[in-house]
């Protein structure tokens, strides 16, 4: 089976935009626990190759994203929401780079 589907987790406006362009696996969580649940559900689906999650929701489950990011597929990509970037991706990206190369870097 190929991993060609995309999933999106975020606020209603962001998810609506993704639905309009054909992304069928979309979720608008009500709590950090629900965000984590959707993230794990999409991660375990072998048909999903990319999980898009807005930065505010990603910040709530940063520990889970760090753990899941050790697997090459699906890719978890943090995206800004309608209010713009919060910089949350920098924290997670810096940690992933530190794990990969063993040193801290400045982004």
C-alpha positions in Angstrom: 0.0 0.0 0.0 1.3 3.5 -0.8 1.3 6.4 1.6 -0.3 9.0 -0.7 -3.1 10.5 1.4 -2.8 13.8 3.3 -4.4 14.5 6.7 -4.9 17.9 8.3 -5.4 18.8 12.0 -6.2 22.4 12.9 -8.7 25.1 13.5 -12.0 25.1 11.5 -10.9 27.8 9.0 -7.6 26.0 8.1 -9.2 22.6 7.9 -12.0 24.0 5.7 -9.4 25.3 3.3 -7.8 21.9 3.1 -11.2 20.2 2.6 -11.9 22.6 -0.3 -8.7 21.4 -2.1 -9.6 17.7 -1.7 -8.0 16.7 1.7 -10.5 14.2 3.1 -8.8 13.3 6.4 -9.4 16.5 8.4 -10.0 17.1 12.1 -10.8 20.0 14.4 -9.8 18.9 17.9 -11.5 20.3 21.0 -8.7 19.5 23.4 -5.0 18.5 23.6 -6.1 14.9 24.2 -8.3 14.9 21.1 -5.4 16.5 19.1 -3.1 13.6 20.3 -5.8 11.1 19.5 -6.2 12.3 15.9 -2.5 12.6 15.4 -2.0 9.0 16.5 -4.9 7.8 14.4 -3.5 9.4 11.2 0.0 8.2 12.1 -1.1 4.6 12.3 -3.0 4.7 8.9 -0.6 3.2 6.3 -2.3 5.2 3.6 -1.3 8.6 5.0 2.0 9.9 3.9 1.7 13.5 5.2 0.1 14.9 8.3 -0.4 18.7 8.4 -0.9 20.2 11.8 -1.3 23.9 12.7 1.3 25.3 15.0 -1.0 26.1 17.9 -2.3 22.5 18.0 1.2 21.1 17.5 2.4 23.1 20.5 -0.1 21.2 22.7 1.3 17.8 21.7 4.9 18.6 21.1 6.1 15.6 23.0 4.0 13.2 20.8 5.2 14.9 17.6 8.9 14.5 18.7 8.3 10.8 19.4 6.5 10.1 16.1 9.0 12.1 14.1 11.5 9.4 14.5 9.7 7.4 11.9 10.3 8.5 8.2 6.6 8.1 7.2 4.3 9.7 7.6 5.9 13.1 7.6 4.4 15.5 10.2 4.6 19.1 8.9 3.7 22.1 11.1 2.0 24.9 9.3 0.8 28.4 10.4 -2.9 28.9 11.0 -4.9 31.9 9.7 -3.2 34.2 12.3 0.3 33.4 11.0 3.3 31.6 12.4 3.9 31.3 16.1 7.4 30.0 15.8 6.4 26.6 17.3 8.0 24.8 14.4 11.4 26.2 15.3 11.4 24.5 18.7 10.5 21.2 17.2 12.8 21.5 14.2 15.7 22.5 16.5 15.1 19.4 18.6 14.9 17.1 15.6 18.2 18.5 14.2 19.8 18.2 17.6 18.8 14.5 17.8 20.0 13.9 14.2 23.4 15.5 14.4 24.0 15.7 18.1 24.5 19.5 18.4 22.3 22.5 19.0 21.9 25.0 16.1 20.5 28.4 15.8 17.6 28.7 13.3 
